Amino acid sequence: MKLPFVKMHGIGNDFVLVDNLSQDLELDTEQIRLLADRRRGIGCDQLLMVERAQDRQADFRVRIFNQDGSQSGQCGNGLRCLAAYLRDRGAATGDDIAIAIEPGQGMVRARLANGHQVSMNMGPPEFSPRSIPFLAAARADCYTLRVGSRTVELGAVSMGNPHAVIRVDDCEAVPIEEFGPAVQSLEEFPEGVNAGFVQILDEGHVRLRVYERGVGETLACGSGACAAVAVGRVRGWLDRSVTVSLPGGDLVVDWAGDDEPMWLSGPTERAFEGEFEL
């Protein structure tokens, strides 16, 4: 079986997009792992399958899969790339696209600007421990936990997927291959977590590295950028509009606070397309 695909990335955070609009293709876990494998397959951080919308308010729906085959509830950069793909393919017209995330993760809207710039309405951040999910007696802006031999302060938030945000003095000095898995193994996060390490440069600029659930460290993470700004805002560290510098490049996150949605903006790029023999 030959599977058509398009490879895209948002500042190095890369994706395989599979068009499932005119077919009913199902990929199993091993096939997804093969497609995501950088040596034996195409290689990507996540695989996105775009399908016909079942919700009348949505233009399309999408299922998002991590490298390990697990399903993800959110992927900001992937959804921005998907919106650009749908416009380029001619499947979407205008500059506003509504995409439902399955299974049951809600809906996001994309604004398409000139060129490759796409802004995504990521919805409001969720700080309720039950929504993340995070095992805590009550919501707090900061939690003190033991991570291996360290005692750390972290913020916990959901952007459709769980995030732990830890402020550090120097992103480059973080032993992320050790520290990331240690944060992810915390029993307080029963469904795992994306671990973000944020360095505050000033009120409108941060540096960030993210160790993603089911993937590992990525060059960029859109939902992680939103999570870092959400935690930074409630802690009083950051302004309304923040440039987030990740290893792959810069994203901009805007959030007015409270129950207002977060907007994630940045470039998208089409790398190549082809067919893969499954």
N, C-alpha and C positions, 0 to 999 in steps of 0.2 A: 504494500500500500504506500503510495506517495502522498505525503502530507504537505500542501502548500503552506508557507509561513512568511511572515515579515519580521525582521529583526530591527528593533528601535532602541534608543536609549535617551535618558534624561540626565545630562551631565555625568555619564558613565554608569548610571544605574540602568542595567540592560534587560530587555524583555523580548521574548518570542511571542508574537501575536498570531493566533489561529482564528481564521474567519469561519465561524460556525453558523452564519446567518442562513445559508441555503442548504444545510445538511444537519444531521443529528449525530455528530461524532462524539464518542465517549472515549477518553484516554484513561488507561489505568495508571496506577501509581508508578509502576516500572517504566512505562512509556514516557511519563512526565519526567522522571529522573533521567532517562536517556536523552531526551530532548534538551534538558538543562545542563547535561554534562559537557564541560568545556573541552574534554579530550575525545570523547566518543560520540557526542551529539552536536547540537548547534551551540549551546552554551548560553546561559542567562541566569539572572537573579530570580526572576519570576516568569511564569508562563500565563498569558491571558487568553481566554477563549471568549470571543464576542458572539452574542446570540440574539435571537429575536426577543423583544421585550414581552414580558407577561403582564407587567404593571402598565396600565393605560397612561400613567403620568410619565413613563419613561420612554425614551427613544430606542434604547438598546439595553441589554443586560450583559453582565460579564461575570465569569468565574475566574478567580485568581489562584494560582498554585505556586508554592515555593519550590526551591530546588529539590527538597526531599520528598516532594509529592503531596505534602500537606496543603490544605486549603487555607487561604488567607482572607481576612475580612476587609482588607484595605491595602491600597498601594498607590500613594499619591502620584509618584512619577510615572508609574505604569498607566494610570488612568489618564494622565495628561498626554502620554504618547498615544494611547488608544483614541482619544478625541482627535488628535492630529491625523491619525491614520484614517479614521472614518471620514474626515473632511476630504483628505487627499483621494480617497477611494470614490468619493462622490456619494457615499451612503448617507452623509449628513450634510444639510445645507444650513446656511445662516451661521451665526457666531455663538450659538448657545446649544449645548447638547446635554440631555439628561440621561444618566446611565445608572441602572439599578445593579447593585452588587449582590450576587447570590452566594450562599443561601441566606436570605433574610437580613442582610447587613444594612439595608437602607438604600438611599439614592444620593448621587452627587451630580453637580452641574459643572460643566466646563465652559469657559469663555475662550474663544479662539481669536487671537490678535493677528496682526500682519506677520508674515514670515513664519517662524517656527515657535513663537511664543504662545504658551497656553497657560491660563489661570484656572485653578480648580477650586470650587467651593467644597471644602472638606467637612462642613458642618461644625457645630460647636464641640469643643472638647468635653469629655465626660470624666469628672473627678470622683464620682461615687464609687466606692470600693466594689460594690456589687456589679457595676457596669463594666469594670475593667477586664476581668475580675481580679480583685486583690483582697487578701484575707486581712481585714483590719476591723476593729470594733466601730470606728467612726471615721469619717472623712477628715483629712488633715492636709495642709499644704506641704508638709514635710514629714517623712517617716525615717526613724533611725533603726537600721537593721545591721545584723552581722553578716558580712559577705566573706566567707573564708576566714582569714586572719585579720580582716579589716572591719572596722565599724564605720558605716557610711550613712550619710543623709541622702535621701532620694525623694523625688516627686513621682507619683504614680498617676497615669492618665490614660484614657482610651481615646484613640482617633479612629475607631472602628476596629482597632487591634490594640493590644496592651503595650504600654511603654513605661519603662523606668528611666528617669532622667537624673543623672548625677553631675553636679558641677565640679569641674576640675580646674587646676591652675594652668595646665598645659596639655592640650589634646595629644600632641605628639609623644608625650612622655607616658601615656597610659598603656600598660601592657594588655592591650585589648583582647588578644588571643587567650589570655588567662582570665582576665577580669570579666569579659563578656559572658562566657559560659557559666562563670560563678554566679553572676547576677541572674542569668536565665534559670539556674537550678534552684533558686530560692523557693521554698515551699509556700511562701506567701502569694506566689503567682501560679495558681493551679493549672492554667492553660499555657504556661510559658510566658515570655515577655521579650520585647525588643529593648536592648540596653543602649541608651544614649549617653555619651560623655560630652558635656558642653563646656566650652571655655568662653566666658563673657569678655569681649574686647571693649565694648562700650554699650550704651543703652539701645543702640540700633544695629549692632553687629556682633555676631557670635561665630565661633568655630565649633564644629560638631563632627564626631565620629559615631557610627551606629553599628552595633553587632546585632544583626537581624535574626529573629526566630526562624528556624528552618533554612537559613542561608549562610550566616556568618557575617563578617564585616563586608559592607558594600561601599562603593565609591560615593553613593548618595542614597538618601532615604527621605522621601517626601513626607510621609506620615511622621517620621522621626523628627524632621525639621519642625513640623507643626507642634509636636509634643514638647520639644525643647522650648519653643517660644511660649506655649501655654503655661508650662511650669515656671518659666522665667517671669512671665507677666504676673502670675498670682503671687510670686515671691517678691515682686516689686523691683526686679532687676532690669526689666526691658520696657521699651516703648511700644507703641501700637504697630509700627512697621519695622521689621527686622530683616536684615540680610544675614542669611545663614550660609557660611562658607564650609563646604564639605570637601573631602579629598578630590572629588570629580569636578567641582565648580560651585557656583553660587545659586541659591534659591532665595526668593523673597516671600516672607510670611506676614500677612496683615491680619490683625485681630483686634476688634474694638472692645472685647471683653464680655463677661457675663454669658448670656445665651446667644450671642451673635456668632455667625459662622466664621471659620478661619478660611482665608484665601491663600492658596499656594501658587506661586508664579515662577516660571522659568522656561528655558528652551527645551525643545525636543528635536531629535534627529533620527532620520531613517538611515540605518546602516546598510542593509542589503535584504534581498528576498530570494526565495528559492523553493525547492521541494526536498523533503527529507524522507528517506525510505524507512518506514517503520517495519 
